[in-house]
Amino acid sequence: MVHDAVKPELDLKLHVSTDVAWHTSKVSRADRAAMLHQESATVWLTGLSGSGKSTIAFELERRLMASGRLVFVLDGDNIRHGLSRDLGFSHEDRTENIRRIAEVAKLFNDAGLLVITAFISPYQEDRAMARQIIGDAHFIETHLCTDIQVCESRDPKGLYKKVREGSIAEFTGITAPYEAPVGPELRIDTSRMTIEESVSEIIQKLAS
């Protein structure tokens, strides 16, 4: 793998072929919804490191599966083990990472699944791109608005400690920006709500 310091920036235009066409399935999204007895959607969890994205995502997945829903989590760390293993953390690479995730979520939604994504996704423009790709009607932006002091006190991966020690140069919320959602479908403060309460609020939103 090429190190981030020398890896060339992605030129998306370079990878776009003009010799491809979209092939429409003979099975519609409505057909899949009827078979699975569920309407597909993407719950897009966004928030600072330590805000509880992965914890809530996997508990939400468990609760939904237990109720008979077909659901899958796209988690930030897991995605970087495979699909986005070639990307770093520059602004451009973060944007490409979000684009890839949104495209995968859209395909999963088209297949009838509920999708939960757990990514910092710090830039408003990138989240707007994800909403456009997935479709506004199926996109539930959920801002885990937990205060950064609380997130740092949790520090589940020891990342904040490394930032303070100078081991990490670019870190969202401290040395890199986090652009909070202006009008998300949901806003949840995990310092004030338990995991169970947070998950229940999302489930209630999905049912509305």
Backbone as JSON, one array per atom type, in Angstrom:
{
  "sequence": "MVHDAVKPELDLKLHVSTDVAWHTSKVSRADRAAMLHQESATVWLTGLSGSGKSTIAFELERRLMASGRLVFVLDGDNIRHGLSRDLGFSHEDRTENIRRIAEVAKLFNDAGLLVITAFISPYQEDRAMARQIIGDAHFIETHLCTDIQVCESRDPKGLYKKVREGSIAEFTGITAPYEAPVGPELRIDTSRMTIEESVSEIIQKLAS",
  "N": [[0.85, -1.19, 0.0], [0.53, 2.23, -0.78], [2.0, 4.87, 1.02], [0.28, 7.54, 2.75], [1.6, 9.98, 2.53], [2.88, 10.01, 0.1], [1.07, 9.15, -1.67], [-0.72, 9.62, -4.65], [-3.21, 12.14, -5.24], [-6.66, 11.37, -5.66], [-8.02, 11.31, -8.88], [-11.01, 11.64, -9.94], [-12.23, 11.88, -12.46], [-10.52, 10.58, -14.09], [-11.12, 7.95, -13.79], [-13.57, 7.46, -14.84], [-15.56, 5.81, -17.08], [-16.67, 6.09, -20.44], [-18.0, 4.19, -21.75], [-20.09, 2.77, -20.58], [-23.32, 1.67, -19.5], [-26.4, 2.15, -17.77], [-28.15, -0.58, -16.48], [-31.39, -1.6, -16.14], [-33.1, -3.3, -13.59], [-35.42, -6.07, -13.67], [-36.8, -6.43, -11.43], [-38.41, -4.48, -9.15], [-37.84, -1.8, -6.76], [-40.06, -1.57, -5.15], [-41.1, -4.14, -5.35], [-39.21, -5.6, -3.91], [-39.5, -4.41, -1.42], [-42.08, -5.23, -0.78], [-41.71, -8.0, -0.57], [-39.88, -8.19, 1.53], [-41.2, -6.91, 3.51], [-40.65, -4.32, 4.45], [-39.63, -0.88, 4.32], [-36.9, 0.42, 2.67], [-34.07, 2.33, 3.85], [-31.54, 4.76, 4.72], [-29.82, 5.26, 7.63], [-27.93, 7.8, 8.55], [-25.36, 8.16, 10.55], [-23.59, 10.71, 12.09], [-20.87, 12.38, 13.63], [-18.52, 13.42, 16.17], [-15.39, 11.71, 16.88], [-15.78, 9.25, 19.3], [-18.34, 9.92, 19.98], [-20.23, 7.99, 19.92], [-21.05, 6.61, 17.65], [-20.48, 4.03, 16.37], [-21.19, 2.28, 18.45], [-23.94, 2.84, 18.83], [-24.82, 2.28, 16.23], [-24.43, -0.55, 15.92], [-25.97, -1.57, 17.99], [-28.45, -0.62, 17.22], [-28.71, -2.03, 14.82], [-28.87, -4.65, 15.89], [-31.27, -4.51, 17.37], [-33.14, -3.93, 15.36], [-32.89, -6.17, 13.68], [-33.77, -8.11, 15.45], [-36.42, -7.51, 15.49], [-37.26, -8.42, 13.11], [-36.35, -7.1, 10.84], [-34.38, -6.55, 7.91], [-31.13, -5.61, 7.9], [-28.08, -3.69, 7.71], [-24.86, -2.69, 8.86], [-22.67, -0.16, 7.89], [-19.63, 0.53, 8.79], [-17.22, 2.96, 9.77], [-14.46, 2.27, 10.43], [-14.41, -0.43, 9.64], [-14.91, -0.25, 6.88], [-12.6, 0.96, 5.98], [-10.83, -1.1, 6.1], [-11.14, -2.5, 3.79], [-12.88, -1.65, 1.33], [-12.15, 1.09, 1.24], [-9.42, 1.07, 1.64], [-7.33, 2.17, 0.29], [-7.38, 4.84, 0.74], [-6.51, 7.92, 2.38], [-6.62, 10.46, 4.9], [-6.97, 13.0, 3.96], [-8.72, 15.99, 2.87], [-9.74, 15.53, 0.32], [-9.61, 12.72, 0.13], [-11.31, 11.97, 2.2], [-13.71, 12.89, 1.17], [-13.98, 11.25, -1.1], [-14.18, 8.78, 0.2], [-16.65, 9.04, 1.53], [-18.3, 9.32, -0.72], [-18.06, 6.76, -1.87], [-19.19, 5.18, 0.15], [-21.81, 6.16, 0.21], [-22.68, 5.37, -2.32], [-22.6, 2.59, -2.02], [-24.46, 2.29, 0.06], [-26.75, 3.16, -1.26], [-27.06, 1.12, -3.2], [-27.53, -1.04, -1.47], [-29.9, -0.15, -0.3], [-31.52, -0.13, -2.58], [-31.65, -2.84, -2.91], [-33.34, -3.46, -0.93], [-32.62, -3.37, 1.74], [-32.3, -2.04, 5.07], [-30.0, 0.44, 5.96], [-27.31, 1.33, 8.06], [-25.06, 3.82, 8.64], [-21.89, 4.61, 10.0], [-19.97, 7.1, 10.37], [-17.59, 9.72, 10.79], [-17.79, 11.79, 8.95], [-17.21, 14.73, 8.4], [-17.74, 17.01, 6.84], [-20.13, 19.26, 5.63], [-20.76, 19.51, 2.92], [-20.03, 17.01, 1.9], [-21.83, 15.31, 3.19], [-24.18, 16.28, 2.11], [-23.78, 15.51, -0.51], [-23.89, 12.73, -0.15], [-26.56, 12.48, 0.63], [-27.81, 13.26, -1.73], [-27.0, 11.22, -3.49], [-28.08, 8.9, -2.29], [-30.73, 9.62, -2.0], [-33.14, 11.91, -1.01], [-35.53, 11.16, 0.25], [-34.95, 8.79, 1.44], [-32.95, 9.16, 3.25], [-31.72, 9.54, 6.41], [-30.41, 11.74, 8.27], [-28.52, 11.7, 11.12], [-27.41, 13.36, 13.76], [-25.02, 12.9, 16.11], [-24.64, 14.75, 18.66], [-22.88, 15.04, 20.76], [-20.89, 16.69, 23.16], [-17.54, 17.82, 22.62], [-15.76, 17.66, 24.77], [-16.83, 15.62, 26.3], [-16.63, 13.51, 24.49], [-13.84, 13.36, 24.28], [-13.19, 12.64, 26.87], [-14.1, 10.06, 26.92], [-12.67, 8.73, 24.82], [-12.28, 6.16, 23.3], [-10.48, 4.88, 21.53], [-8.09, 5.94, 22.13], [-7.3, 8.1, 20.64], [-7.61, 10.89, 20.98], [-5.77, 11.33, 22.99], [-3.41, 10.78, 21.6], [-3.45, 12.88, 19.79], [-3.14, 15.1, 21.48], [-0.6, 14.55, 22.34], [0.78, 14.98, 20.08], [1.09, 13.03, 18.18], [-0.76, 12.6, 16.2], [-1.57, 14.58, 13.53], [-3.71, 15.75, 11.98], [-6.87, 15.97, 13.11], [-10.25, 15.5, 13.54], [-12.29, 17.98, 14.94], [-10.42, 19.01, 16.64], [-7.82, 19.7, 15.43], [-8.7, 19.72, 12.89], [-11.6, 20.63, 10.98], [-15.04, 20.17, 12.09], [-18.06, 20.21, 10.65], [-21.04, 20.86, 11.83], [-24.25, 19.37, 11.3], [-26.9, 21.3, 9.88], [-29.7, 21.06, 9.66], [-30.56, 18.33, 10.59], [-32.34, 15.17, 10.38], [-32.52, 13.91, 12.81], [-31.28, 14.68, 16.08], [-29.07, 13.74, 18.48], [-27.88, 13.59, 21.75], [-25.51, 11.84, 23.21], [-24.49, 12.03, 25.71], [-26.49, 12.67, 27.32], [-28.48, 10.9, 26.87], [-29.19, 7.43, 27.14], [-27.77, 4.48, 25.56], [-29.84, 2.77, 24.85], [-32.05, 4.52, 24.87], [-31.28, 6.28, 22.84], [-31.2, 4.59, 20.59], [-33.86, 3.79, 20.52], [-35.1, 6.18, 19.84], [-34.26, 6.54, 17.23], [-35.4, 4.31, 16.01], [-38.07, 4.93, 16.35], [-38.2, 7.12, 14.64], [-37.75, 5.87, 12.19], [-40.09, 4.49, 11.98], [-41.98, 6.41, 11.57]],
  "CA": [[0.0, 0.0, 0.0], [1.29, 3.48, -0.85], [1.78, 5.7, 2.19], [-0.5, 8.74, 2.48], [2.45, 11.12, 2.23], [3.31, 10.0, -1.29], [-0.02, 8.64, -2.51], [-1.29, 10.68, -5.49], [-4.62, 12.45, -4.99], [-7.56, 10.71, -6.6], [-8.63, 12.09, -9.95], [-12.2, 10.84, -10.23], [-12.51, 11.93, -13.88], [-9.62, 9.63, -14.72], [-11.65, 6.59, -13.64], [-14.93, 7.4, -15.37], [-15.61, 5.28, -18.44], [-17.8, 6.56, -21.25], [-18.54, 3.02, -22.44], [-20.95, 2.0, -19.68], [-24.73, 2.07, -19.51], [-27.15, 1.65, -16.62], [-29.09, -1.64, -16.84], [-32.51, -1.59, -15.21], [-33.55, -4.62, -13.16], [-36.83, -6.4, -13.87], [-37.37, -6.46, -10.09], [-38.43, -3.09, -8.68], [-37.64, -1.54, -5.33], [-41.35, -1.86, -4.51], [-41.2, -5.6, -5.28], [-38.36, -6.05, -2.8], [-40.12, -3.93, -0.19], [-43.22, -6.09, -0.51], [-41.22, -9.3, -0.17], [-39.19, -8.08, 2.81], [-42.11, -6.25, 4.48], [-39.99, -3.15, 5.03], [-39.18, 0.18, 3.42], [-35.47, 0.63, 2.87], [-33.63, 3.69, 4.17], [-30.19, 4.84, 5.29], [-29.62, 6.09, 8.81], [-26.55, 8.3, 8.42], [-24.86, 8.66, 11.83], [-22.43, 11.58, 11.98], [-20.49, 12.98, 14.9], [-17.1, 13.37, 16.5], [-14.86, 10.46, 17.41], [-16.17, 9.08, 20.7], [-19.72, 10.35, 20.21], [-21.06, 6.8, 20.06], [-21.6, 6.19, 16.36], [-20.42, 2.58, 16.18], [-21.96, 1.64, 19.53], [-25.36, 2.98, 18.52], [-25.08, 1.6, 14.96], [-24.53, -2.0, 16.06], [-27.12, -1.86, 18.84], [-29.61, -0.39, 16.37], [-28.78, -3.19, 13.93], [-29.34, -5.8, 16.66], [-32.68, -4.31, 17.71], [-33.94, -4.03, 14.14], [-32.88, -7.58, 13.26], [-34.6, -8.85, 16.4], [-37.82, -7.23, 15.17], [-37.56, -9.0, 11.81], [-35.93, -6.24, 9.74], [-33.11, -6.88, 7.27], [-30.37, -4.37, 8.1], [-26.62, -3.88, 7.69], [-24.07, -1.53, 9.28], [-21.43, 0.23, 7.21], [-18.88, 1.21, 9.84], [-16.06, 3.67, 9.24], [-13.23, 1.49, 10.55], [-14.53, -1.65, 8.83], [-14.81, 0.11, 5.47], [-11.2, 1.27, 5.66], [-10.09, -2.35, 5.99], [-11.29, -3.07, 2.47], [-13.35, -0.78, 0.26], [-11.41, 2.36, 1.2], [-8.09, 0.85, 2.2], [-6.38, 2.96, -0.47], [-7.6, 6.26, 1.03], [-6.0, 8.5, 3.62], [-7.55, 11.32, 5.62], [-7.01, 14.34, 3.4], [-10.08, 16.42, 2.55], [-10.15, 14.86, -0.92], [-9.82, 11.3, 0.41], [-12.53, 11.86, 3.01], [-14.84, 13.07, 0.25], [-14.1, 10.03, -1.9], [-14.65, 7.74, 1.11], [-18.09, 9.25, 1.72], [-18.96, 9.01, -1.99], [-18.12, 5.31, -2.02], [-20.14, 4.67, 1.13], [-23.14, 6.54, -0.23], [-23.03, 4.51, -3.45], [-22.88, 1.26, -1.47], [-25.72, 2.39, 0.79], [-27.82, 3.25, -2.26], [-27.25, -0.22, -3.75], [-28.16, -1.85, -0.42], [-31.29, 0.32, -0.21], [-32.22, -0.64, -3.77], [-31.86, -4.28, -2.68], [-34.39, -3.6, 0.07], [-32.09, -3.37, 3.1], [-32.06, -0.84, 5.88], [-28.56, 0.63, 6.11], [-26.87, 2.25, 9.1], [-23.66, 4.18, 8.43], [-21.24, 5.21, 11.17], [-18.79, 7.82, 9.89], [-17.5, 11.1, 11.26], [-18.26, 12.61, 7.82], [-17.19, 16.06, 9.02], [-18.03, 18.14, 5.96], [-21.52, 19.41, 5.22], [-20.84, 19.27, 1.48], [-19.97, 15.57, 1.66], [-23.1, 14.72, 3.62], [-25.17, 16.68, 1.11], [-23.53, 14.62, -1.64], [-24.42, 11.41, 0.22], [-28.02, 12.58, 0.59], [-28.21, 13.31, -3.13], [-26.79, 9.9, -4.08], [-29.01, 7.94, -1.69], [-32.08, 10.11, -2.21], [-33.59, 12.62, 0.17], [-36.63, 10.45, 0.91], [-34.44, 7.59, 2.12], [-31.75, 9.57, 3.98], [-32.04, 10.03, 7.75], [-29.18, 12.26, 8.87], [-28.63, 11.65, 12.57], [-26.24, 14.0, 14.34], [-24.69, 12.63, 17.51], [-24.11, 16.08, 18.97], [-22.19, 14.97, 22.03], [-19.86, 17.71, 23.29], [-16.2, 17.28, 22.39], [-15.13, 17.34, 26.06], [-17.34, 14.29, 26.67], [-16.01, 12.56, 23.55], [-12.43, 13.21, 24.64], [-13.11, 11.91, 28.14], [-14.31, 8.65, 26.61], [-11.48, 8.38, 24.03], [-12.22, 4.69, 23.25], [-9.35, 4.39, 20.75], [-6.88, 6.65, 22.54], [-6.92, 9.02, 19.58], [-7.47, 12.24, 21.52], [-4.49, 11.33, 23.71], [-2.35, 10.86, 20.61], [-3.47, 14.24, 19.25], [-2.55, 15.99, 22.49], [0.83, 14.24, 22.39], [1.38, 15.37, 18.81], [1.29, 11.87, 17.31], [-1.69, 12.74, 15.09], [-1.58, 16.0, 13.16], [-5.03, 16.16, 11.53], [-7.88, 15.23, 13.85], [-11.51, 16.23, 13.5], [-12.77, 18.58, 16.17], [-9.32, 19.67, 17.34], [-6.95, 20.34, 14.44], [-9.42, 19.71, 11.61], [-12.97, 21.08, 11.27], [-16.25, 19.37, 12.01], [-19.18, 21.08, 10.31], [-22.24, 20.23, 12.38], [-25.44, 19.46, 10.45], [-27.77, 22.45, 10.16], [-31.08, 20.6, 9.84], [-30.65, 16.87, 10.48], [-33.62, 14.55, 10.74], [-32.45, 13.63, 14.24], [-30.11, 15.16, 16.81], [-29.01, 12.95, 19.7], [-26.75, 13.85, 22.63], [-25.31, 10.58, 23.93], [-24.11, 12.29, 27.1], [-27.75, 12.88, 28.04], [-29.37, 9.77, 26.59], [-28.54, 6.12, 27.15], [-27.73, 3.81, 24.25], [-31.19, 2.26, 24.59], [-32.91, 5.66, 24.53], [-30.85, 6.79, 21.54], [-31.63, 3.64, 19.58], [-35.33, 3.84, 20.46], [-35.5, 7.39, 19.12], [-34.04, 6.29, 15.8], [-36.42, 3.34, 15.57], [-39.32, 5.68, 16.26], [-38.12, 7.93, 13.43], [-37.92, 4.97, 11.06], [-41.49, 4.05, 11.93], [-42.87, 7.55, 11.32]],
  "C": [[0.89, 1.24, 0.0], [0.97, 4.32, 0.37], [1.07, 6.99, 1.79], [0.37, 9.9, 2.0], [2.83, 11.18, 0.76], [2.21, 9.53, -2.24], [-0.6, 9.77, -3.34], [-2.76, 10.9, -5.15], [-5.48, 11.79, -6.07], [-8.08, 11.69, -7.63], [-9.83, 11.29, -10.45], [-12.49, 10.79, -11.73], [-11.68, 10.89, -14.63], [-10.21, 8.23, -14.75], [-13.06, 6.45, -14.19], [-14.89, 6.92, -16.81], [-16.83, 5.83, -19.16], [-18.5, 5.4, -21.94], [-19.38, 2.15, -21.51], [-22.37, 2.54, -19.77], [-25.42, 1.45, -18.31], [-28.17, 0.61, -17.09], [-30.16, -1.73, -15.76], [-32.97, -3.01, -14.9], [-35.03, -4.82, -13.49], [-37.56, -6.55, -12.53], [-37.28, -5.04, -9.53], [-38.14, -3.01, -7.18], [-38.92, -1.87, -4.55], [-41.56, -3.37, -4.37], [-40.41, -6.12, -4.08], [-38.95, -5.62, -1.46], [-41.3, -4.82, 0.21], [-42.78, -7.46, 0.0], [-40.62, -9.28, 1.24], [-40.04, -7.46, 3.91], [-41.41, -5.1, 5.2], [-39.65, -2.15, 3.93], [-37.71, 0.45, 3.71], [-35.16, 2.1, 3.13], [-32.19, 3.61, 4.67], [-30.19, 5.78, 6.47], [-28.16, 6.51, 8.81], [-26.12, 8.93, 9.75], [-23.6, 9.48, 11.6], [-22.14, 12.22, 13.32], [-19.01, 12.79, 15.14], [-16.68, 11.96, 16.93], [-15.21, 10.37, 18.9], [-17.59, 9.49, 21.0], [-20.69, 9.18, 20.33], [-21.61, 6.22, 18.78], [-21.62, 4.66, 16.19], [-21.25, 1.84, 17.22], [-23.44, 1.68, 19.22], [-25.7, 2.22, 17.24], [-25.31, 0.1, 15.16], [-25.65, -2.41, 17.01], [-28.42, -1.66, 18.06], [-29.8, -1.56, 15.41], [-29.35, -4.4, 14.66], [-30.83, -5.7, 16.95], [-33.57, -4.47, 16.48], [-34.01, -5.46, 13.64], [-33.79, -8.41, 14.16], [-36.09, -8.64, 16.12], [-38.19, -7.7, 13.77], [-37.18, -8.14, 10.62], [-34.57, -6.7, 9.21], [-32.28, -5.61, 7.22], [-28.88, -4.68, 8.11], [-25.93, -2.58, 8.06], [-22.86, -1.36, 8.38], [-20.66, 1.1, 8.2], [-17.58, 1.78, 9.29], [-14.77, 2.87, 9.28], [-13.27, 0.25, 9.66], [-14.34, -1.35, 7.34], [-13.36, 0.37, 5.07], [-10.3, 0.03, 5.69], [-10.14, -2.92, 4.58], [-11.62, -2.06, 1.4], [-12.53, 0.49, 0.13], [-10.0, 2.23, 1.77], [-7.02, 1.68, 1.48], [-6.46, 4.45, -0.14], [-6.97, 6.68, 2.35], [-7.06, 9.37, 4.27], [-7.46, 12.78, 5.17], [-8.47, 14.7, 3.11], [-10.59, 15.66, 1.34], [-10.45, 13.38, -0.67], [-11.05, 11.08, 1.27], [-13.77, 11.97, 2.12], [-15.06, 11.82, -0.59], [-14.61, 8.87, -1.04], [-16.16, 7.84, 1.29], [-18.86, 8.94, 0.43], [-19.11, 7.51, -2.16], [-19.17, 4.72, -1.09], [-21.57, 4.95, 0.69], [-23.59, 5.66, -1.4], [-23.36, 3.09, -2.98], [-24.22, 1.26, -0.75], [-26.9, 2.43, -0.17], [-28.11, 1.87, -2.86], [-27.95, -1.12, -2.74], [-29.63, -1.45, -0.26], [-32.1, -0.19, -1.39], [-32.53, -2.13, -3.64], [-32.89, -4.53, -1.59], [-33.93, -3.52, 1.51], [-32.19, -2.0, 3.76], [-30.55, -0.76, 6.09], [-28.31, 1.63, 7.23], [-25.4, 2.56, 8.82], [-23.13, 4.89, 9.67], [-19.91, 5.82, 10.75], [-18.77, 9.22, 10.5], [-18.11, 12.02, 10.22], [-18.36, 14.08, 8.22], [-17.66, 17.21, 8.15], [-19.49, 18.13, 5.49], [-21.69, 19.07, 3.74], [-20.83, 17.78, 1.16], [-21.26, 14.89, 2.07], [-24.23, 15.08, 2.67], [-25.03, 15.82, -0.15], [-24.11, 13.24, -1.37], [-25.94, 11.41, 0.16], [-28.52, 12.55, -0.85], [-28.08, 11.94, -3.79], [-27.85, 8.91, -3.59], [-30.46, 8.32, -1.97], [-32.64, 10.69, -0.93], [-34.65, 11.86, 0.95], [-36.16, 9.26, 1.72], [-33.26, 7.9, 3.03], [-32.15, 10.17, 5.32], [-30.74, 10.46, 8.43], [-29.38, 12.37, 10.38], [-27.34, 12.17, 13.19], [-26.09, 13.62, 15.8], [-23.91, 13.84, 18.01], [-23.41, 16.14, 20.32], [-21.02, 15.94, 22.06], [-18.46, 17.08, 23.2], [-15.48, 16.93, 23.69], [-15.56, 15.95, 26.54], [-16.69, 13.23, 25.78], [-14.55, 12.29, 23.92], [-12.27, 12.45, 25.95], [-13.33, 10.42, 27.94], [-13.08, 8.07, 25.9], [-11.3, 6.87, 23.88], [-11.03, 4.13, 22.49], [-8.03, 5.05, 21.15], [-6.41, 7.69, 21.54], [-6.73, 10.45, 20.1], [-6.14, 12.37, 22.27], [-3.33, 11.48, 22.73], [-2.29, 12.25, 19.98], [-2.79, 15.2, 20.21], [-1.05, 15.78, 22.62], [1.55, 14.63, 21.11], [1.61, 14.23, 17.85], [0.39, 11.91, 16.08], [-1.82, 14.22, 14.78], [-2.98, 16.5, 12.82], [-6.09, 15.32, 12.23], [-9.14, 16.07, 13.99], [-11.94, 16.71, 14.88], [-11.71, 19.31, 16.94], [-8.44, 20.42, 16.34], [-7.55, 20.33, 13.04], [-10.89, 19.99, 11.91], [-14.0, 19.95, 11.3], [-17.41, 20.33, 11.79], [-20.48, 20.4, 10.73], [-23.41, 20.39, 11.43], [-26.34, 20.61, 10.87], [-29.2, 21.98, 10.45], [-31.2, 19.11, 9.71], [-32.04, 16.36, 10.83], [-33.68, 14.26, 12.23], [-31.18, 14.26, 14.83], [-30.12, 14.48, 18.17], [-27.74, 13.26, 20.47], [-26.55, 12.62, 23.51], [-24.77, 10.78, 25.34], [-25.35, 12.47, 27.96], [-28.73, 11.72, 27.86], [-28.58, 8.48, 26.64], [-28.52, 5.55, 25.74], [-29.13, 3.34, 23.88], [-32.13, 3.38, 24.18], [-32.57, 6.21, 23.15], [-31.35, 5.91, 20.42], [-33.15, 3.69, 19.41], [-35.81, 5.07, 19.69], [-35.32, 7.22, 17.62], [-35.09, 5.34, 15.25], [-37.77, 4.05, 15.43], [-39.35, 6.54, 14.99], [-38.33, 7.06, 12.19], [-39.38, 4.56, 10.88], [-42.44, 5.16, 11.55], [-43.1, 7.77, 9.83]]
}
